[in-house]
Amino acid sequence: MSLSSNVVVIMTDQHSPKMLSCYGHPQVKTPNLDSLADSGVRFTSAYTPSPLCVPARASFATGRYVHEIGCWDNAIAWAGQPEGWPQKLPSAGHETVSIGKLHFRSEEDPIGFSQRILPMHIADGVGELSGSIRPDLPRRTQGRKLAEDIGPGETSYTAYDRNITNEAISWITKTSNSPPRDEEGNTISWVLYISYICPHFPLSAPIEFYDLYDLNSIVIPKPYDPEHIKRYPWWEAFHNSILFDEYFKDDLHRRKAIANYYGLVSFADDNIGKVINALKNTNSYKNTHIFYTSDHGDNLGARKIWGKGTMHEESAGVPLIVSGPKIKEKSTINTPVSLLDIYPSILDSLNLATSERDNELPGSSLFKIVENKSQEFSEREILSEYHAAGATSGVFMIRKGVWKYIHYTGYHSELFNLEDDPEELKNLSHKKEYANILKDLMEVLYNKLKPETPESIDTRAKLDQANYIEEHGGRDFVLTQAQIHGSPVPGGESTRV
């Protein structure tokens, strides 16, 4: 499939795949993303390599699993090694521009891109340290800020996203009028990575988007099962550490939080619509592939969990829409895919030959998946992992066909049939009739991690994190400091509590 087109990758932060009307939500209004889906292909089973900002974005940039690159949490961030597509594309002669949130270590690192506009990285090049304290998990009282900072209203994040939109429109317009050229004067393809922060908390939506939703019509998400928590020590430790929900006063307070999240999704959709319209007004639109996705999802109160950090569909799942040349309109692909598939897809779009090193990457081009949707990719296996706040041990998820297997290192696993049980309410791992399926999926996991194991990776992650904490004063010192609740926008300061 010879494409040789421009690429626009649009990424939001913390957008649950369940929170778009084109994915079936009855209330959330996303007209621009719905239109994008109508013009191309929508992937119904897309996943993040890790349900947390820093590791997800590091994997996205490098095309590699978290355990391969060692970016375990929101403190240990990507610093340019191993190299990823942000370095490869400029060296191959392509204009590659980022606008907005990167969430790498710092601007001083060799993180690639021909140009970086309004870049956002982890706080002070150090990040959120308390999430590196494992396995003896601290109580994360900074979670009260999520419940306290409920809108509607404007925040530094909504202002930042508006600036990102303006810069993106300006860049698209300028580039259309004066496209990049090589040394011989030939026009060259370009890649524009636009990365927003909304609908990431604070849950404070601009009033015009908050007003789109009626509080009385919002349904409180599914409750958590206290008996399940008691039977699973891993989950008990998680709930004793991640304390978001206990700071809400009542269900009205929760509905207001959810309404603001819906509003932030619509705000993000509006920004995306402006960017796509700007692109449509240029000669580049017909020769540009547009990818829309998010770094991870958001539990949004389901099971009394807010934010990310779990392997539930709300958190580990992401929306993924692709449109552009030779993409069939109004297509739906059920094959499981990952953010790791975007790297080889970009190479495909630019018609770049893959090197031997690129062929070692775990991802596959989404274009090839579309072409072979009922053949070699029908039983595709996707891996996600989590080694950060709330996790007393490493968590690994395998999605294969209708099955989701969740491996809690050192603890009981979970097994869900997503076709029969899309809300993941019926754990089948303890039922004898599913023993062979459980065994098969466990073998898939161990084969994917070879030559390591879940246990060795868990040990390595905790050692790296312990060393990082010691480098920054040790556990006791870190826990006496005000904790970060959200990375700062460029030129701003971190929110600390």
N, C-alpha and C positions, 0 to 999 in steps of 0.2 A: 504494500500500500504506500505509494509515493505521495507524500503530503506537502512537505516544504512550505509550511504556513507560519504565520505569526502565532503567538500564544499569549493569552491573558489568563492568569490564574488568580481567582478571587477567593480569599479565605477569610472567614469570620472566626470568632473565638467563642467556643462553648455553645454552639448551635445544635441542639438535639435534632436528629433526623425525623423525629415525630412531630416537630413544630414547624411544618410547612403545609400549606393547603394542598400542594401537589403531591405530598406524601400522605394525604388523607386526614389531616387535622380539620375538624369541623369549624374551628373558630379563627385560628391564626391566619392573618391576611398577608400573603406573600405574592402579590400579582406579578411582580417582575421576575421572580424566580420561577413562578408557574409558567410564564411566557418563555423563559429560557428552556425549561423542561420540554415545552411544546415544540421548540425548535430543534431539539436534539434528543439525547438519551439520558434517562434517569436510572441510576443504580440503586436498587432497593435494599441491598445488603452490603453497605460499605462501612469500613471500620478504621479507627485510628490505630497506629502501632502502640500507642499508650494513651490512656485517658487522662492526660495532664499536659499542660502547655509546653513546657521546656522539652521534655523527652519526645513528645509528639512532633514538634517542629524540627528538632534535631534529626529525627528519623526521616521526616519529610524532605529535608534538605539533602541528606546523604543517601537516601534510598535503602538504609540499613536498619536492622532491628536495634532496639534500645540496648540489649545485652551485648551487641557487637561494638557499640560506640561508647558505652559507659555513661551516658547522660541520663542518670537514674531518676532525677527529681527536679524540682523548681529552683535548685541551687547549682547543680553541676550541669552547666550548659555547654552547648557546642561552641568551640572556639576555632573552627575551620578545619579540623582533622577528625576523621578522614575526610578527604575532599568530596564535595557533592556537586550537584548541578549548578549552584551559584558560581562555582569556580570554573567548571568544565565549559559552560556555554560561552563566556567571554573569551576564554582561551581558544575556542573553536571559531571565533570571529563574529559572534552574535551579540548584539546590544541586549543587555540583560539588566533590567531596572527593577528595584524594589521600592514600594511606597507603603510605609506604615510599619506595623508590628512585625519584628523578626524574632525577638526573644532568644537571641543568642547571648554569648557572654559579654562582648563589648565591640565597639566600633574599631578598636585598635587591632583586633584579631583579623587574620586573613580569611574573611568569610565570603569573599567573592562579590559578584554583581559589578556591572560596569558603573552603576550609579545607585546610591542609596538615598532616598528622600524620606524625611521624617522618621528615621529608624528608631525603634523602641527595643530596648534590651532589658535583661534582668537588672534589678536594683543594685547599683554600685558595683556591678560586675561580680557580685557575691550571691545575690538571690535570696530566696526564702529558706533560711537555715533550719527552722524548726521541723520542716518536713523531712530533713535528713536524719533526724534522731529516731533510730530504730535499733532493735525491735521493742525496746521499752518505751512505748509511745506516750508522749505528753498529751495533756488535755489542751486542745486547741481553742482557747477561749476567744481568739480573734474572730471566731465565727459569729460572734454577736453583732459585728459590724454589718453583716449581710442583712440581718433582721432590722437593724436600726436605720440603715440608709435606704429605706424604701421611698420611691418617688410618688408622683411624677416630678420631673424636673430635669434640668441640664446638669451635666457633670463634665469633668475634664476629659472623660472618655468619649462622650458624645461630641464634644468640641473637637477632639482629636480626629474622630471619624469623619466629621464634616471637612476638616482640613485635608484628610487623605483623599476624599472624593474630589475636592477642588484641584488638588495636585494631579490626580489621575486624569481628570478631564483636560487639564492644561497640557500634560505630557502627551496624551493621545492626539490632541489637536495639533500641537507643535510637530510631532513625529509624522503625522499625516501630511503636513505641508512640506516637511523636509525630512524624508525617511533616511535612516542610517545607510551608509554605503561603505564598501570595502575599498582597498587601496587602488583598485582599478576603476572605481566609480560605480560599481554595480550595487544595486539595492540589495540589502541583506535582511533576512528575517530577524525579528526581535521577540523578546519575552518580557512581559510586564507582570510582575507579581504584586498584587494589591492586597494588603493584609489589614483587615479591620479588627477592632477589639470588641465591639458589641456583637451579640447580646451578653457578653461577660458582665458580671456584677461590677459596680453597684446596680441594684435593680431599680433604676430610676430612668424612666423613659421620657423623652420630650412630650409635653402635654398633648400635642396634636396626635401622637401615636398612642399614648395611653388612653385617650378618649375614644379610641376605636373599639374598646372592650368594656363590656358590662360586667361588673364585679359579681352580680347576682347569678350570671350564667356560667361562671367558672366553676368547674368541678375539682374538688380536692383530689389529688392523685392517690393511687392505690396505697393502702396502709402497709406498715411493716408487720411481720409476723413475729411476735415476741417468743413463741415456742421455737421457731427456727433459729432465732438469735441464741437462745439458751443451749440449743443442741450444737451450735457451731461457735467454738471459742474464737475463731478468727473474726467472725462478725461481731462478737461481743466486744472484742478489743477495738474494732473499728468504731463502733457506736460510742464507746467510752472515750474515744479520742476526737472524733469529728462531731462537733457539738452544735452545728447550725440550728437544727430544728428546735432545740429546747429554748431558744431565745425568742421564738414567736409567741405572741400573746394568746392567739386563738386562730380559728379557721378563717375569720374575716381578714386578719393580718396576713395569713398565707395566701388568700385569694388576691389580695392587693399586690403581693410580691409576684404572683404568677401573672397578673394583668400587666405589670411593668415589664416582665420578661417578654410577654407577647408583644408589647409595645416596642421593645428594643429589637425584636426580630423584624417587625414591620419597618422600624427606622433603618435597620441594616438593609432590608429589601429595597427601601426607597433610595438609599445611597447607591446600591448596586444598579438599580434601574437607571440612574443618572449617568453612571459610567458606561453602561451598555448603550444607552441612547447616544452618548458622545461618540462611541465607536461606530455606531450605525451611520452617523453623519459624516464618516470618512470613507475613503476608498479602500481602507484596510479591512473593513468588516467582513466582506465576503471571503477574505483569505486569512481569517483568524479563527483559531480554536479557542473557545472560552471554557474554562473549567471553574465550577463553583463547588466549594467544600468548606469544611470547618476543621479545626485542629482536633476537636473532640466534642462530645455532647454535654448535657446537663441533666442530672436526675430531677431537678426542679420539685423537690418535696416528695417524690415517689419513695415509699418505704422509709419516710422521715429522713431522706438523704437529699442534701442540696449540693450543687456543684458537681464535680466529676469524681474520678478515682475508683469507679467500680466497673465491672465488666457487663453490667446490664446494658440493654440496647440503648436506653436513654443517654448513657454516658460513653460507652465504647463505640457506639454507632455514630456515623456522620452522614450528612447529606452529600451526595456527589452527583453532579449534573455536568454533562459535556455537550457542547454544540459546536458547529462549524462545518468546514468543507467535508463532503462525503459522509456526513453523519445523518442517518435516517431520522426524520422528524417523529416526535411522539413515540419514541422507543422506550421500552422498559427492559432492563437486564436484572435478573435475579441472582446471577452468579456472584458469590461473595468476592469482594474486592477490598483494597486497602489504599491508604494514602501513599504507601510505598510504590503503588502502580503509577503514580503521576510522573515520577522521574523518567522511567522508560517511555512514557507517553509523550513527554516533552521532546525527548530525543527523536521519537517517531514523527512528531509534528514538524520538526526542523529537518527531517530526512537525514539525520546524522547517523553514520555507521556506529554501531556499538562496539566498544573495545572488549577485549577479553575480560578486563576488570568489571565492566558494566554487565557483562553476561553472568557474572557471579552474584549480581543483586537478586534479592528474593522476589522483587516485583516483576510484573509483566505489563506490556503496553495495553492500555484500556481499549485501544482500537482493535488489537488482535483478539481481545476478549469479546468484543462486540461481534467480530466476524465469526468467532468459534463458540458462540454462546451455548449451543446445544451439543458441543463435542468435547474437546479436551478440557475445558474449564468447568464442566458441569458439576464435578465433584471437587472443586478447588478448595484448598485448605488455607485458612487465614489465621495468623498468629497475632495476638496482642498481649502486652505484659505491663505490669505495674509494680513499682518498687518504692513508693513514696509515702506521703502523709496518710496515716490511718492503717497502713499495711504492716502488720507485725511480721509477716513473711511475704515473699514474692508471689504474685498472682499471674497466672498464664491462662490465656483463653484460646481455644481452637474452635473455629467455625468451619464446619464441613457439611455441605448439603443442608438439611433441615436441622442439624444438630449443633448445639453449642455446649462445649465442655469447658469448665472452669476449674483450674488446678490451683488450690491454695497450698503452697509448699508446707509440708508437715501437718496438714489438716485435711479434713474430709473435702472431697470435690463436689461439684454440682454438675448436673446434666439437664439440659432443656431441649425439648422438641419445639422449635420456633414456629413450625407450621401449625401444630395443634395448640400451642401455648405461647402466643406471641408476647404476652405480658410477663412471661417467666415466673409464673406463680406455682408451678408444679415441678419441684426438683425430683428427678427420676434416678439419681445416682445410687440410691439405696435399694432399688427394686431389682430383684434377681433376673427378671426377664430382659433387662437392659444391660446385663453384665458384659456381653460380648461387644456391644456398642461402646460401652465405657472403656473396655480394654483397647479397642481399636483406636479410639481417640487419644488415649494416653500414649499409645505407641506413636501416633502421629506427632504428638508434642515432643516426645523424647527424640524422635528422629530429626525433627526440625532444629533441636537445640544441640545436636551432636557437634563436636565431641564433649560438650558440656551437658549438664543435667539441670533440672530446676533447683536442686539443692546446691550445686556448685555456683550457679549464677546468683542465687540468693545470698550465699556466703560472700561472694565477691562484691556484690552491691553494698552489703552492710559494712564490709571492710572499707570500701572506698568512701562511704558516707561517714563512718567513724573518723577516718583520717581527715576528711574535710572539716568536720566539726572541731576536731582538735586544732587544726590550722587556724580556726577562727575563734579560739578561746575556750573550747570545751563545752560539754553539755550544760553544766551549771551556769556558766557565763551566758551562753546563748539564751537560756530560758529566763534569765533575768532582764533581757533586753526587750524593748517593744517589738512586737512581731509584725511582719509585713502582711498587709491585706490588699494585694494588688500592686503590680509594678507601675512605676511612674511613667507618664507620658514624656516625650522629649522636652527637656527644660523644666519639668515638674519634679515634685518630691513624692516619695513613697508614702502611702497611707500606712501608718503603724498604730498598733493598739497594745 
